[in-house]
């Protein structure tokens, strides 16, 4: 059979169509279009938000009935992206080019929906692209909703500029006696600017794995003079010191009502660990108080933490029946880096007198704001649906809730980006059961924006994932240690520490 030039061209045209899946650029409707009232129903809800200029494509599902769908997003310079179909997926490179050309400016969205009458409705909304980039990575623990099983638990790192996800440490099955340990609290120093981070191993092979420089080592922070091993960590920003709480923690499970579990401490102190000498010393161990959740100021000259008094008549022996009477305030102590001494505490957030409990203080890297969560009582707000995020201006002392970022369900564990403009936090707003990572923009004046869930390549990703995101932390660089390097140390006996 003789091939003509025309037949060859037609053949290759057909081949390219097959390779591309038969898709061409969708046509934006121009006739029979009516502007609809309100905003479109999207899943996830990515309407009226502030976007980082380096975030991965914000893909979504148009959650409205229709025969056909077309979506267009337009930059101020007139460049636009168009996607067809109910599931809107933007291509990575064009998406980043669009964001890069729109820093500090609005993006205009148009969602076209064709009804049964073959007429189009267009829904419009605006998102703004921030000037400031977000730290490109977050780390978190993926955990199933279980209290005793940890074989399938992992610590992961996600690239926020793409959809790439890396497993930092995998608690691989089978979870037998040799591997019967829990992993938690993967916390970096200064958003991993110097390549330092740590996490805990509990149960079998217990210890704290500290990764700094080019070394990995596991240490035992429990001594005869301390309440427990180190729990909630706080890296000193410049010195080889880590502050920890030590906690006697318990759980109570409920067989009725809307609460599933209550986690509470019967006692807690603060300790300081010197990485160079492997010495542990007390920061605060007043037996009439419970001190927890330490965090350093960016200059390393002040330590903030939450503290609670035992109410009259409440003791470690009867706190189980009275857990809802415990309320925490936030205090600070000045720290002298030369003498390693702390001042007496000063109250920063007095919440107990107003019937609230303030936890997890986190200072913005620019030193301007203190971020924390508040609920009516307790020490473990991740299980409290009433928990909301609050911010205090450290210069004026003015406090306010994050009115745009908070939801009607749990908003708790939170972490600042290195430029103080972005916060990632855990929220149960989607279904009340699973924590998901949400992001909000904090302006230089301390105003928050509507929060949005971390984007995934497929919009239905979260509805199909039966795991919670636990302890999200920003990382400014990719994690550098391999699982074999870490596992080698996990399997070794922990290095002993000395109490000073």
SULRAHU-V212164 format. One line per field, one symbol per residue. ss: DSSP state (@ for helix, = for strand, . for the rest). phi: phi as a letter, one per 20 degrees, with the letter a starting at -180 (. if undefined). psi: psi as a letter, one per 30 degrees, with the letter a starting at -180 (. if undefined). A space follows every 50 residues. Layout:
ss: ???
phi: ???
psi: ???
This chain:
ss: ....@@@@@@@@@@@@@@@.............===......==......= =........===.....=======.....=====..==...@@@@@@@@@ .....=========.....==========.......=======....... ...======.....======..........========.@@@....==== ===...======..======............===.....========== ===.......==============....======....========.... .========.........@@@@@@@..=========....==...====. .@@@..=======.....=======.....@@@....======.....== =.........======.....======........=======.....=.. .==.......@@@@...========.......@@@@@@@@....==.==.
phi: .eeegffffffffffffffemmecffeffcdlddfefmdfedcfeddlcd dffcffgefbdeebfaebbbccccegenfbcccdofeecefgffffffff ecgmcededcdeceefemdedddcbcddeffefegfccdadebffcdcdb fefcddcdefecdfccefbdffffeegfdecdcaleceellmfdmdbbbe ddmfmfqdeddbmddcbdcdeecfddfbffdeebfffceeccececcddc ccddebneeebcdbdeaaccccdefeelddcfdbbffecddalfbeffem dbddaebceffgnecgfdfgecgedecdddcccfceffemddeffdfdce dffdmccdclfcefgemecddbdcbfanccffddgefcecccffedmfdb fffeefcecgccgcbeffemdccdbebdffbmddecedccedfgeneddg fcfgfcfdfegffdeecdeclfcfcebffdeefgfffgfgfeffffdded
psi: kkkleeeeeeeeeeeeeeegggklkkkkkflhkkklkalljljljhkhlk kkfgllkiklkjhkklelkkkkkklfgfklkkkllejjjkkeeeeeeeee fgkgllkkkkjkkkafggkkkkkklklkkleklkkflkklkkklilffkg egklklkkjffagkkkjekjiklkiaeegilkklijklkhhgeggklllk klbkhllkjkjkbglklkljfklfglealkcjljkkfflhkkkllkkjkl kkkkflagkekkklkflklklkkjfefhkklkekhjffljklilkllffg gkkllkkkkklkfklffgfefgfgfkkklkllkkkjfefhlkllkkkejj fefgglkklhkkkkffgekkklkklfllfiffgjffklklkkjfefgkkl lifeflagakjcklkklfggfkkklkkgfegfekklklklkjlfggkllk lkkkklekfgeeffjhlkkkikkkkflkkfkleeeeeeeeflkkkllkk.
